[in-house]
Amino acid sequence: GILFLNRGRGGGLNVGEIWDVYTTGHEIRDPDTGEILGVEEFKVGQIRITQVLPKFSKAEPVRPGAQIPVGAICRRAAGADAPKPTEGSGSKRTHKPSW
């Protein structure tokens, strides 16, 4: 039930914020140039930031029991009412404990 994010203080996260969680799919390529234009993303859930530490942060799924995959991409939820900043920290990827 605890998720670890690879951003700590100063990274743009605040306790109580809601973040959307995405997994990635196929690369999208330009058919003419072969250039990678982006990657498909699929929203798989939401997390709430529970603690911001110096080098990482902790979060929990908004929906209890939700399966949040390791390596998922996290972005601040659009339109979510964020609390006033008390601790700063940003996040891109989730990590589950290795124990």
NORDASUL-V931437 format. One record per backbone hydrogen bond with DSSP energy under -0.5 kcal/mol. NH is the residue of the N-H (numbers start at 0). CO is the residue of the C=O. If there is no record, write none. Layout:
NH/CO + NH/CO
This chain:
2/58 + 3/94 + 4/56 + 5/92 + 6/4 + 8/52 + 10/7 + 15/48 + 16/13 + 18/46 + 19/74 + 20/44 + 21/72 + 22/41 + 24/39 + 27/37 + 28/26 + 29/34 + 33/29 + 36/27 + 36/34 + 37/27 + 39/25 + 41/22 + 43/20 + 44/20 + 46/18 + 47/59 + 48/16 + 49/57 + 50/57 + 52/50 + 52/55 + 56/4 + 57/50 + 58/2 + 59/47 + 61/45 + 62/45 + 63/61 + 65/62 + 67/65 + 68/66 + 70/93 + 71/68 + 72/21 + 73/91 + 74/19 + 76/17 + 79/76 + 81/79 + 93/71 + 94/3
